[in-house]
């Protein structure tokens, strides 16, 4: 049973749309118009709850949001004291949303608004999460290369992530509540969304070229997101350290045997070389192995601190 079946008649009609805003002056009015027009023309049975979260924009984004709210009092505007990052803005919007379904969409008009029709249809057909993933993007070559490499590595940690990645997504109320229940600071959106195992539908699309302004998602932010993905959603780095430690220790033992043979046959380069090399190899290998073991304990401490549930119940 999905959250739609748990909601009353009025709540069933509400679809919350969360839009994180940072330096998006000039595109917000069009975003608002496209969404409201789409719901009026193609989703007449649903009421959009538009939630704009201003993430400390230094341009005229907040003033533009105030003008939108004056023309449409149903629009909700949340404004941060400073820039806390896209993930923080999304979290604030998710916690403020009251709809039976919640859609996260970017404010730069690169995500096709018309896909919301298919997203809502998939949701009504039983999908608890509907993900629109990027098959192609009209971005600079350097951006594409970094994104492709990053998502290849992320897919090692979370194989369910589509190749092009995603952030344009619809979440059923049950999935949204589960996502909001995760109480950690450095969130990895895709991993946290897919981890519980809810019924998920996928819709491919080509991301449009930005028509207004320029992207604020710079290399530093991309790198932070990548590190959050690898360190938050995966124990792969720690396992690699453990594996390196084990391999180094075993190679040290093998090489120590050859050193003993060289010493016994009188082929040692100088006196004291054999015990010195054996000590260095054995101690170095043991240190690497111990670091791996400590890393395993650190990962388990990290798992306890994050307080993720041990299981997720769909219904009783």
Secondary structure, DSSP 8 states (H G I E B T S, - for coil): --HHHHS-HHHHTEEEEEEEESS-TTTHHHHHHHHHHHHHHH-TT-EEEEEEEE-S-SSSHHHHHHHHHHH-TT-EEEE-SS---HHHHHHHHHHH--SSEEEEEESSS-S-TTHHHHHHHHHHTT-SEEEEEEEEE---HHHHHHHHHHHHHHHHH-TTS-TT---EEEEEHHHHHHHHH---SS--HHHHHHHT---EEEEEEEE----SS-----HHHHHHHHHHHHHHS--HHHHHHHHHHHHHHHHHHHHHHHHHHHHHTT--SSTTHHHHHHHHHHHHHHHHHHHHHHHHHHHHHHHHHHT--S---S--
